Amino acid sequence: MSESKPPTPTPPGDMYKGWLFKWTNYIKGYQRRWFVLSNGLLSYYRTQAEMGHTCRGTINLATANIAVEDSCNFVISNGGAQTYHLKASSEVERQRWITALELAKAKAVHMQAESDDSGDDCPAVPPSSGQGGGCRNLEIQSTLRTLGSKVEDLNTCNDLIVKHGSALQRSLSELEGIRVVGDMGEKMRQVTERATLFRITSNAMINACRDFLSLAQNHSKRWQKALQAERDQRIRLEETLEQLAKQHNHLERAFRGATVLPSSFSNPALANKGGASVKGDASDEDDDNEFFDAMEDPAGFITVPADPKYHRRSGSNVSGLSSEIGMDEQSFDEQSMVSNPESPPPLELEPVRQRRTRIPDKPNYYLNLWSIMKNCIGKELSKIPMPVNFNEPLSMLQRLSEDLEYYELLDKAAKCQSSLEQMCYVAAFTVSSYSTTVHRTGKPFNPLLGETFELDRLKDCGYRSLCEQVSHHPPAAAHHASSEKGWTLRQEITLASKFRGKYLSIMPLGSIQCLFDKSDNHYSWKKVTTTVHNIIVGKLWIDQSGEIDVVNHKTGDRCHLKFAPYSYFSRDVPRKVTGVVTDKEGKAHYVLSGTWDEKMEFSRIMQSSKGENGTEGKQRTVYQTLKAKEIWRKNPLPEGAENMYFFSSLALTLNDPEEGVAPTDCRRRPDQRLMEDGRWDEANAEKQRLEEKQRTVRREREREAVKAASSPEEGNKKKKRTYFIEGNEGPYGAQIKCTHPDSYQALWFEKLDDPVSGETLHVYKGGYWEAKEQGSWDMCPEIF
């Protein structure tokens, strides 16, 4: 059992700990566990050695109820969610735990009330100009909190003394009135127990008073010195501020009197502001020297704080990712800010297009989903005729282009010197593509065969992309994006979906590839499964689950990402994502963790070792890591997004009409445009017309293909004939032709075997942007 010690009130940070027996189940009964009471939380472990990495359970005493059952047993419950049935080795030991728990509970309730009452009304403590001043402020605040805690302990002990004193007085009064000898033993036992309680509480009161007086005497002189130092520092800051004001006034007069200034330095305040923002990216250079608390991950590994010996090494050979990349960003931005004297002034540059920030609000039309879906169970979703009521006014091609919302991650990856650091950014980009789906329960429009979508952000963001629907059954879309920052993204996605009654599963097939020009690194990965729940009853919600392997085919580096499916019984945070970056030898270098709907963090691994067995008997790896750094965070949704299909800022601009796009572009699709404008009945009629037109064209194409196959001469005559629009061959040799009833040749993409990844996919063959520049779209089919 635990060592006997009185449950005296302890200052914040101290712990009351010891062995207790905890009820587990009817088979194992009570099991010996190590309990730790600290900061209003009661936690337990199987052994003392587990305290460093694995906590078996924690209960918050601020909302808990403590009840005594008998001489050794007591129960702690927080309203039904958690209940601990505990047993001490003796009655005295049980009473020590009860007293310590009551003190901790009273303190936790008081701290919670203070936190709720303070809110935003608490005045912020001004930051100190020197490190010593900050340390003094922290020390004073810590001392004040300690003294406040001691005062609260005194109040609690006083209440307990009054309570136990009254109980003792009642027991003595009852003892005087007893005449029957048989009741004497029971009453004497009660009096003895209550006297013991009174003695323990009195000792706690005395110890709390002694601690309070000792702290007050020790810190009185130090507070006076600290107060005088703050006064002197305030006087120095006022003098410095006055000097800065005079210098600013002098610089203003000198600036107004200047006759010739370069146009790039016409606004020095703006230049200084830009320089400050550049440095801000690298301001956390020394964060690698900090460590973070242990994090339990049942997925297969555990992260714990690294050994303090790495603190001294982190400044030299263990440089953080943000410091290296931050310096690259700083030099890059500074170079971009220095303008060429021969270049035209910034005012003569072509202004960036202002894009829309709102679309018409979603109409409130009621439609019974089950009346449509009940006859579609087990069918392929792409073959189910769905009204636009279940859609959102975007095409699947536009949804693919939304993967580029966080293109900055690839820009930063392109500047990485280390392939392992670059892998962290690529993995974060992989996760970020799912952040737009958390509230997007609407189904995107199925693109028509030959439909395209361009996203030209070359002037805004330095990239542009093109999507084309290259197959209809099964539906497949090809996507190509290239950036001036030195990366290329290409993907071909085929959706396989099944309706299972309660939920809808969407399994993306195909692969995504990312290529970097500077390092020739070639990455590839696949997407996870998307599940839409509560199709029949309840509110629709979306979950992502599965595993992704991001592979660098040049170096052999790999990042294994795991998207944990949502579970009502899991203690993990919902939508959790974890990952480990390893080199070609299998050695782990970075750990990634976060959620796919909010943010991702990464930590550098300093050491790894085999830990204890997990829930399934598998031995989990323990990684000693430096403090986690944020690598990606989701952008907030625009105001009123709940009325605009929960579109992000980028999604709001995707269907904005633009001049010069191809006739096959999604923006020209009439049913999608009518739905966005709120004219859903007309959109449904137009959608049926387009689908029937596509079926007619496909039947015609199949008949022509069969005729060509049966007659070789006829086939030779018509081998260059297009079936969407006849006799039109573009200036770049691109055309649509058929050699098989189900074959189709895309306009801007061609199917090739990738020698690096060994995969077969549609690759952009060029010509689109040149055709747009010339305004020549004769080769495009008439699909709308």
Summary of the structure (lengths in Angstrom):
residues: 784
radius of gyration: 34.8
end to end distance: 80.4
largest distance: 124.9
contacts: 2276
relative contact order: 0.08
helix: 40%
strand: 24%
